Amino acid sequence: NDPLRKPRNRNSSYLSEGSRIKIPLWAVDKWAVLGYVRIGIPRHFGRKARERIQADPSSMDLRSKNERFFMVGMLVINLIERCSNVVAASSKRNNNNSRRNAAHSLAMSELLREASELRSTLLSTFTGERLRRTFDWTLSAIDDDVSSYTKRLTEMETRLFQKGASAATAYTSWKNYGSRRIAVSETALRATQIQSRANIAKMVTPDQKGQEGKSSDIGGRKRRRVQ
């Protein structure tokens, strides 16, 4: 409780200058680019969090921090870079070297440096030891329960894991059954048998026709003689 600090008016619908609030990324995007608010890096992307991730990336439960950890991190970096470009362009256009603008530019430079470090951390985490461990677990997904590991994966990593597990299952299936002889289905065998019987029933040779005609003529002559 600071006695020199002016009490807030609870009935006021406006935020005082310097207030710190938490709002969704999609909501702060336009306000930050226009310069109405100053953004900061979320705690789970901060310096201490990055150090913990770099120390042991494969065992970190990134899903508990954010289901789309890598995607959100890149969106935050992109927003910081756009805001930095706007601040730099505004400083050149106004050519105002006031203490306030200088402090803002300095804070934005520090934020841009942290964003660059965050980009390196996200890239090394996504493509390094954590990715290799994920693909190693895909080989165990055929027979073992791997839910204890997959529940720590982010949405992007879960999709990669599912692709790898499907490929490992397909390879195992091909290895076990790919070199064997393919058996003919019973339907195809029955159709072949029916077709063969139909062909035998319709097949009559020319010699058989001639013999049938001669036998009928001889029978007619005998009947005439008897009469």
MIDREN-140016 format. One line per field, with one value per residue: z, y, x of N, C-alpha, C, O in turn. Coordinates in steps of 0.2 Angstrom, whole numbers, plus 5000, padded with zeros to 4 digits. Example, Ala and Ser with C-alpha at 12.3 -4.5 7.8 and 13.67 -1.06 7.14 Angstrom:
MIDREN-140016
nzz <- 5039,5035
nyy <- 4972,4989
nxx <- 5066,5064
cazz <- 5039,5036
cayy <- 4978,4995
caxx <- 5062,5068
czz <- 5039,5039
cyy <- 4984,5000
cxx <- 5066,5064
ozz <- 5042,5040
oyy <- 4983,5006
oxx <- 5071,5067
END
This chain:
MIDREN-140016
nzz <- 5000,4995,5001,4993,4982,4971,4974,4965,4955,4957,4950,4937,4920,4913,4911,4920,4915,4913,4918,4921,4912,4907,4892,4878,4865,4852,4854,4857,4847,4836,4844,4849,4838,4833,4843,4855,4866,4876,4873,4882,4885,4888,4904,4903,4892,4896,4902,4912,4910,4898,4900,4908,4899,4889,4897,4899,4887,4882,4893,4897,4901,4890,4886,4897,4899,4887,4875,4861,4860,4853,4841,4846,4852,4841,4835,4845,4844,4831,4832,4841,4833,4823,4830,4834,4822,4819,4829,4826,4814,4817,4826,4817,4809,4817,4823,4836,4851,4864,4882,4886,4874,4871,4881,4878,4866,4870,4878,4869,4861,4870,4871,4859,4858,4867,4860,4849,4855,4861,4849,4844,4855,4853,4841,4842,4852,4846,4835,4840,4853,4858,4848,4842,4853,4853,4840,4843,4853,4845,4839,4850,4851,4845,4853,4866,4880,4878,4883,4894,4890,4878,4883,4887,4876,4864,4853,4839,4840,4844,4832,4824,4831,4829,4815,4814,4821,4814,4802,4807,4811,4798,4792,4800,4797,4784,4784,4790,4782,4769,4760,4758,4749,4740,4743,4734,4733,4740,4733,4721,4717,4717,4706,4695,4695,4692,4679,4672,4672,4665,4652,4649,4648,4637,4626,4611,4600,4582,4577,4585,4582,4569,4571,4578,4569,4559,4566,4568,4555,4551,4560,4556,4543,4546,4552,4542,4533,4542,4542
nyy <- 4994,5010,5026,5037,5035,5037,5033,5021,5024,5015,5015,5020,5017,5016,5012,5016,5024,5014,5002,4985,4971,4955,4949,4940,4934,4936,4946,4957,4960,4970,4982,4983,4984,4997,5004,5007,5000,4992,4977,4962,4948,4932,4923,4909,4909,4916,4922,4913,4902,4898,4894,4883,4875,4873,4866,4853,4848,4837,4831,4840,4846,4853,4854,4857,4870,4877,4871,4873,4877,4880,4886,4897,4903,4907,4916,4926,4931,4936,4946,4955,4959,4965,4976,4982,4987,4996,5005,5010,5016,5026,5034,5038,5046,5056,5061,5064,5066,5064,5060,5050,5044,5039,5030,5021,5016,5010,5000,4992,4988,4979,4970,4965,4958,4948,4941,4936,4927,4919,4913,4905,4896,4890,4884,4875,4867,4861,4854,4847,4836,4833,4830,4819,4810,4809,4802,4790,4785,4782,4770,4761,4762,4752,4740,4744,4754,4771,4782,4790,4797,4804,4813,4824,4830,4843,4850,4850,4842,4830,4827,4824,4813,4804,4802,4796,4784,4778,4775,4767,4756,4752,4748,4737,4728,4726,4720,4708,4702,4706,4699,4687,4675,4681,4676,4669,4676,4668,4671,4675,4662,4654,4661,4658,4644,4643,4649,4640,4628,4633,4635,4622,4616,4622,4619,4610,4598,4598,4585,4578,4583,4579,4565,4563,4568,4557,4546,4549,4548,4535,4528,4533,4527,4513,4512,4515,4503,4493,4497
nxx <- 5004,5004,5006,5007,5002,4989,4972,4962,4948,4934,4923,4926,4928,4940,4957,4971,4987,5001,4996,4995,4990,4982,4978,4971,4981,4977,4968,4976,4984,4981,4980,4993,5001,4997,5002,4995,4996,5009,5018,5023,5034,5027,5026,5029,5037,5048,5065,5070,5061,5066,5079,5077,5071,5081,5090,5085,5077,5069,5062,5053,5037,5028,5016,5007,5010,5006,4996,4998,5012,5024,5018,5012,5022,5030,5021,5020,5034,5033,5024,5031,5042,5035,5030,5041,5046,5037,5039,5052,5050,5041,5049,5059,5051,5045,5056,5059,5067,5064,5064,5055,5051,5064,5066,5056,5060,5072,5067,5060,5070,5077,5066,5066,5078,5076,5066,5073,5081,5072,5067,5078,5078,5066,5067,5078,5073,5062,5068,5078,5085,5073,5064,5071,5069,5055,5053,5060,5051,5040,5043,5041,5027,5020,5018,5018,5012,5012,5007,5011,5022,5017,5007,5014,5017,5016,5003,5008,5019,5012,5005,5016,5021,5011,5011,5024,5022,5012,5019,5029,5021,5016,5028,5032,5021,5023,5035,5033,5023,5024,5033,5026,5016,5002,4986,4972,4956,4941,4929,4934,4938,4926,4919,4927,4926,4912,4912,4920,4912,4901,4906,4910,4897,4892,4900,4902,4907,4911,4911,4904,4891,4889,4889,4877,4868,4869,4865,4852,4847,4849,4840,4828,4827,4826,4814,4805,4807,4803,4789
cazz <- 5000,4994,5003,4988,4976,4971,4974,4959,4955,4955,4945,4931,4915,4910,4914,4921,4912,4916,4921,4918,4911,4903,4887,4873,4859,4846,4855,4858,4841,4833,4849,4850,4832,4833,4848,4861,4872,4875,4875,4885,4883,4893,4908,4900,4887,4898,4902,4917,4907,4892,4903,4910,4893,4886,4901,4898,4883,4881,4899,4899,4899,4887,4885,4902,4898,4881,4870,4855,4863,4848,4837,4850,4853,4835,4834,4849,4841,4825,4834,4844,4827,4819,4834,4834,4815,4819,4834,4823,4809,4821,4828,4811,4806,4821,4825,4843,4856,4871,4887,4885,4867,4871,4885,4874,4861,4873,4880,4863,4859,4874,4870,4852,4859,4870,4855,4845,4860,4861,4842,4844,4859,4851,4835,4845,4856,4842,4830,4843,4857,4860,4842,4842,4858,4850,4835,4846,4856,4840,4838,4855,4851,4842,4858,4873,4882,4878,4885,4899,4886,4873,4886,4888,4869,4861,4847,4833,4842,4844,4825,4822,4834,4826,4808,4815,4824,4808,4798,4810,4811,4791,4791,4803,4794,4777,4785,4792,4777,4763,4756,4757,4743,4741,4742,4730,4738,4739,4728,4714,4715,4715,4700,4690,4694,4688,4672,4669,4671,4659,4646,4647,4646,4630,4621,4608,4594,4575,4576,4589,4579,4563,4573,4580,4563,4556,4570,4567,4548,4551,4564,4551,4538,4549,4554,4535,4531,4546,4540
cayy <- 5000,5016,5031,5043,5032,5039,5028,5020,5025,5009,5017,5022,5011,5017,5009,5021,5023,5010,4996,4978,4966,4949,4948,4935,4936,4938,4953,4962,4961,4976,4987,4983,4987,5004,5008,5009,4996,4989,4970,4959,4941,4929,4920,4903,4911,4921,4919,4907,4896,4896,4891,4876,4871,4871,4862,4846,4849,4831,4829,4846,4845,4859,4854,4860,4877,4879,4865,4875,4880,4882,4890,4903,4907,4911,4922,4932,4934,4940,4952,4959,4961,4970,4982,4985,4990,5002,5010,5012,5020,5032,5038,5042,5051,5061,5064,5066,5063,5065,5055,5045,5040,5035,5024,5016,5012,5005,4994,4988,4984,4973,4965,4962,4954,4942,4938,4933,4921,4914,4910,4900,4891,4886,4880,4870,4862,4857,4850,4844,4830,4832,4827,4812,4806,4807,4797,4784,4782,4779,4763,4758,4763,4747,4736,4747,4760,4777,4788,4794,4802,4808,4818,4830,4833,4849,4848,4849,4836,4824,4825,4821,4806,4799,4800,4791,4778,4775,4773,4761,4750,4750,4745,4731,4724,4724,4716,4702,4699,4708,4694,4681,4674,4683,4671,4671,4676,4663,4674,4674,4655,4652,4664,4654,4637,4644,4650,4634,4624,4636,4634,4615,4614,4625,4616,4604,4598,4597,4577,4575,4585,4574,4558,4564,4568,4551,4541,4550,4546,4527,4526,4534,4522,4507,4513,4514,4496,4489,4498
caxx <- 5000,5008,5001,5008,4998,4982,4967,4958,4941,4931,4917,4929,4929,4946,4963,4976,4993,5005,4992,4997,4984,4983,4973,4973,4986,4973,4965,4981,4988,4980,4982,5000,5004,4995,5005,4991,4999,5016,5018,5029,5035,5023,5031,5032,5043,5053,5072,5070,5058,5070,5084,5074,5069,5087,5094,5083,5071,5065,5058,5049,5030,5026,5008,5004,5011,5002,4995,5001,5017,5028,5015,5010,5029,5032,5016,5023,5040,5031,5021,5036,5045,5031,5029,5048,5047,5032,5042,5057,5048,5038,5055,5062,5047,5044,5063,5058,5072,5061,5066,5050,5052,5070,5065,5052,5064,5076,5063,5058,5076,5078,5061,5067,5083,5073,5062,5078,5083,5066,5066,5083,5076,5060,5070,5083,5069,5058,5071,5084,5084,5066,5062,5074,5066,5049,5053,5062,5045,5036,5045,5038,5020,5016,5016,5018,5008,5016,5003,5015,5026,5013,5003,5018,5019,5012,4999,5012,5023,5008,5004,5022,5021,5006,5014,5029,5019,5009,5025,5032,5017,5016,5034,5032,5017,5026,5041,5030,5018,5026,5036,5022,5012,4995,4981,4967,4950,4936,4924,4937,4939,4920,4918,4931,4923,4906,4913,4922,4906,4897,4910,4910,4891,4891,4905,4900,4912,4908,4911,4898,4885,4888,4887,4870,4864,4869,4861,4845,4845,4848,4834,4822,4827,4824,4807,4802,4808,4798,4782
czz <- 5000,4996,4998,4982,4976,4970,4967,4960,4953,4950,4938,4926,4911,4914,4914,4917,4916,4919,4917,4918,4907,4899,4882,4868,4853,4847,4856,4852,4838,4837,4849,4844,4831,4838,4854,4867,4871,4878,4878,4883,4889,4898,4906,4894,4889,4899,4906,4913,4901,4895,4905,4904,4890,4890,4900,4894,4882,4887,4901,4897,4897,4886,4890,4902,4893,4877,4863,4857,4858,4843,4840,4851,4847,4833,4839,4846,4835,4827,4837,4838,4823,4823,4834,4827,4816,4823,4830,4817,4812,4823,4823,4809,4810,4823,4832,4848,4863,4876,4886,4879,4868,4875,4882,4869,4864,4876,4875,4860,4863,4873,4863,4853,4862,4865,4851,4849,4860,4854,4842,4849,4857,4845,4838,4849,4851,4837,4834,4847,4858,4854,4841,4847,4856,4845,4838,4850,4851,4838,4844,4855,4848,4847,4865,4874,4882,4880,4890,4896,4882,4877,4888,4881,4867,4855,4841,4834,4842,4837,4822,4824,4830,4819,4809,4817,4818,4803,4801,4810,4803,4790,4794,4800,4787,4779,4787,4786,4770,4758,4755,4751,4744,4739,4738,4734,4735,4733,4721,4712,4713,4708,4694,4689,4690,4681,4669,4667,4665,4653,4644,4645,4639,4625,4618,4601,4588,4574,4579,4586,4573,4565,4575,4574,4559,4560,4569,4560,4548,4555,4560,4546,4540,4550,4547,4533,4535,4543,4533
cyy <- 5006,5022,5037,5041,5034,5033,5027,5022,5019,5010,5018,5016,5012,5014,5015,5019,5019,5003,4990,4974,4961,4949,4943,4938,4939,4945,4959,4964,4968,4982,4988,4986,4994,5008,5010,5005,4993,4982,4968,4951,4937,4925,4913,4903,4915,4918,4913,4901,4894,4892,4884,4872,4868,4866,4854,4847,4843,4829,4835,4845,4852,4860,4857,4867,4880,4873,4867,4879,4883,4887,4897,4907,4910,4917,4928,4935,4938,4946,4957,4962,4967,4977,4986,4989,4997,5007,5014,5017,5026,5036,5041,5047,5057,5065,5067,5062,5064,5059,5049,5041,5036,5029,5019,5012,5008,4999,4989,4985,4978,4968,4961,4957,4947,4938,4934,4927,4916,4910,4904,4895,4887,4881,4874,4865,4858,4852,4846,4837,4828,4828,4820,4808,4804,4802,4790,4781,4780,4772,4758,4758,4757,4742,4738,4753,4766,4783,4793,4799,4806,4813,4824,4833,4839,4846,4846,4843,4829,4822,4821,4814,4801,4797,4795,4784,4774,4772,4767,4755,4747,4746,4738,4726,4722,4719,4709,4698,4701,4703,4687,4681,4677,4678,4674,4671,4670,4665,4673,4667,4652,4655,4660,4647,4638,4645,4644,4629,4626,4634,4626,4613,4617,4622,4610,4604,4597,4589,4575,4577,4580,4567,4558,4564,4561,4546,4542,4548,4538,4525,4527,4529,4515,4507,4512,4507,4492,4490,4494
cxx <- 5004,5004,5002,5004,4991,4977,4963,4951,4937,4926,4920,4930,4935,4952,4968,4983,4998,5002,4995,4991,4986,4977,4976,4977,4982,4970,4970,4985,4987,4982,4989,5004,5003,4998,5001,4993,5006,5016,5024,5029,5031,5028,5034,5036,5048,5060,5073,5067,5062,5076,5083,5073,5076,5091,5091,5076,5067,5061,5053,5042,5027,5019,5005,5005,5007,5002,4998,5007,5022,5025,5014,5017,5031,5027,5018,5029,5038,5028,5026,5040,5041,5030,5036,5049,5043,5036,5048,5055,5045,5044,5058,5058,5046,5051,5062,5062,5070,5064,5061,5050,5059,5070,5061,5056,5069,5073,5061,5064,5078,5073,5063,5073,5081,5069,5067,5080,5078,5065,5071,5081,5071,5063,5074,5079,5065,5061,5077,5083,5077,5063,5064,5070,5059,5048,5056,5055,5040,5037,5042,5030,5016,5014,5015,5013,5012,5013,5007,5019,5022,5009,5007,5020,5014,5008,5003,5016,5018,5006,5010,5023,5017,5008,5019,5027,5016,5014,5028,5028,5016,5022,5034,5027,5020,5032,5038,5026,5020,5029,5032,5018,5005,4990,4975,4960,4945,4931,4927,4937,4932,4918,4921,4928,4916,4907,4916,4916,4902,4900,4910,4903,4889,4895,4903,4904,4908,4907,4905,4891,4884,4886,4879,4866,4863,4865,4853,4842,4844,4842,4828,4821,4824,4817,4803,4802,4803,4791,4781
ozz <- 5005,4992,4997,4978,4981,4966,4964,4965,4947,4946,4933,4929,4906,4920,4910,4916,4922,4922,4911,4923,4903,4901,4881,4866,4851,4843,4854,4852,4837,4835,4850,4844,4828,4838,4858,4873,4865,4883,4878,4881,4895,4895,4907,4892,4885,4897,4904,4914,4900,4892,4904,4904,4888,4888,4900,4896,4882,4886,4905,4891,4900,4885,4889,4905,4893,4874,4860,4854,4858,4841,4837,4850,4847,4830,4837,4846,4834,4824,4836,4838,4821,4821,4834,4827,4813,4822,4831,4817,4809,4823,4824,4807,4808,4825,4833,4849,4867,4873,4887,4880,4865,4874,4883,4868,4861,4875,4875,4858,4861,4873,4863,4850,4860,4865,4849,4846,4860,4854,4840,4847,4857,4844,4835,4849,4853,4836,4830,4844,4858,4854,4839,4845,4857,4846,4836,4850,4853,4837,4843,4859,4849,4847,4869,4869,4887,4879,4890,4899,4881,4874,4890,4881,4869,4853,4837,4830,4840,4835,4818,4821,4829,4817,4805,4815,4817,4801,4797,4809,4802,4786,4791,4799,4785,4775,4785,4786,4765,4752,4751,4748,4749,4733,4739,4738,4730,4730,4717,4706,4708,4704,4689,4684,4686,4677,4663,4662,4661,4648,4638,4640,4635,4619,4621,4598,4588,4572,4577,4586,4571,4562,4574,4574,4557,4556,4569,4560,4545,4553,4560,4544,4537,4549,4547,4530,4532,4543,4530
oyy <- 5008,5023,5041,5045,5033,5029,5032,5020,5017,5005,5019,5010,5008,5015,5019,5013,5020,4999,4991,4972,4961,4948,4942,4944,4944,4949,4964,4969,4971,4987,4994,4990,4998,5014,5014,5008,4993,4980,4971,4949,4938,4924,4912,4898,4917,4912,4908,4896,4888,4887,4879,4866,4863,4863,4850,4846,4843,4825,4834,4842,4856,4865,4861,4871,4885,4870,4862,4885,4889,4892,4902,4913,4916,4922,4933,4941,4944,4951,4963,4968,4972,4982,4992,4995,5002,5013,5020,5023,5032,5042,5047,5052,5062,5071,5073,5056,5065,5053,5043,5034,5030,5024,5013,5006,5002,4993,4983,4979,4973,4962,4955,4952,4942,4932,4928,4921,4910,4904,4899,4889,4880,4875,4868,4859,4852,4847,4843,4833,4822,4823,4815,4802,4799,4797,4785,4775,4776,4768,4752,4755,4757,4740,4736,4756,4766,4789,4799,4804,4812,4818,4829,4838,4838,4840,4841,4839,4824,4816,4817,4809,4796,4792,4790,4779,4768,4766,4762,4749,4741,4741,4733,4720,4716,4715,4704,4692,4699,4704,4683,4686,4675,4675,4679,4666,4668,4661,4671,4665,4649,4651,4659,4645,4634,4642,4643,4626,4622,4633,4625,4609,4613,4623,4605,4609,4594,4587,4571,4573,4579,4564,4553,4561,4559,4542,4538,4546,4536,4520,4523,4527,4512,4502,4509,4505,4488,4486,4495
oxx <- 5008,4999,4997,5003,4988,4978,4962,4948,4938,4924,4916,4932,4936,4952,4969,4984,4999,5006,4996,4989,4991,4971,4982,4977,4984,4968,4968,4989,4992,4985,4992,5008,5007,4998,5004,4992,5008,5013,5029,5024,5033,5034,5039,5039,5053,5061,5076,5070,5063,5078,5086,5075,5077,5095,5096,5071,5060,5056,5049,5040,5024,5016,5000,5001,5003,5007,5000,5008,5023,5028,5015,5017,5033,5029,5018,5030,5041,5029,5026,5042,5044,5031,5036,5052,5045,5035,5049,5058,5046,5043,5060,5060,5046,5051,5065,5062,5074,5065,5063,5050,5059,5072,5062,5055,5071,5076,5061,5064,5080,5074,5062,5073,5083,5069,5065,5081,5079,5064,5070,5082,5071,5061,5073,5080,5064,5059,5081,5079,5075,5059,5061,5069,5056,5044,5054,5055,5036,5032,5041,5027,5010,5008,5011,5011,5017,5015,5006,5021,5023,5007,5005,5023,5008,5008,5001,5017,5021,5006,5010,5025,5018,5007,5020,5029,5016,5013,5030,5030,5016,5022,5037,5029,5019,5033,5042,5026,5017,5027,5034,5017,5002,4990,4973,4960,4945,4929,4924,4936,4931,4914,4918,4928,4915,4903,4914,4916,4899,4896,4909,4902,4885,4893,4902,4904,4903,4902,4901,4886,4878,4882,4876,4860,4858,4861,4849,4836,4839,4839,4823,4816,4820,4813,4798,4797,4799,4787,4776
END
